Amino acid sequence: MIFANMDWPLIGIATLDTLLMTGFALVFTVIIGLPLGIVLFLTSKNQMLDNGPVYQVLSFVVNVLRSVPFIILLIVMIPLTRVLAGTSLGVQGAIPPLVVSAAPFFARLVENVLRELDPGVSEACRAMGANSRQTVLMALVPEATTGIVAAIIVTAIALVGYSAMSGVIGGGGLGDLALRFGYQRYQTDVMVVTVVILVVMVQILQVFGDRLVARLNRK
């Protein structure tokens, strides 16, 4: 059979590496992207902290990072990745570029989620004398929880794809396995298995995300 000589332990390790890359990168992406998205929203026109120059600078940085193809970002960030992670290879070396690529994307999603909220929420908080911090923590974020969770799921799915691309620079995981064995050694069976695993990962994330969002909507 075509899969008889498959190195399943190696595939298992590569799958675990992909999960680790995606998981750690997602955590740091949310830690950075959530506050950034909130600041983008608050400093935009007609919002509580309306500040044109600050918004324009942040928006420009976010747009620049979002416009750089991930494969190019991986290569450009190699020196910085070595400083931050101590190496540009393996799971550890893949996380910084993953975060730099995904955080602006997630921040923009958060900003859009907050924009869709009823303006009356902020106005009611102001009428009760709440400051910006109280309004964000006690009203805006709780109201936007469902949308933010949906944004996290979308970002996680994007990170699965990004993590596969990190294999080009030796980032490990399924992408690296597919490149070294499936492409360079013409082992089609390895390529097929890696693609199937990636598809299954995305499907599980999407199904889990849809159910979680539906449950939050019912509360």
JOJOMO-V926375 format. One line per field, one symbol per residue. ss: DSSP state (h for helix, s for strand, l for the rest). A space follows every 50 residues. Layout:
ss->???
//
This chain:
ss->lllllllhhhhhhhhhhhhhhhhhhhhhhhhhhhhhhhhhhhllllllll lhhhhhhhhhhhhhhhhllhhhhhhhlhhhhhhhhllllhhhhhhhhhhh hhhhhhhhhhhhhhhlllhhhhhhhhhllllhhhhhhhhhhhhlhhhhhh hhhhhhhhhhhhhhhhhhhlllhhhhhhhhhhhllllhhhhhhhhhhhhh hhhhhhhhhhhhhhhhhhl
//
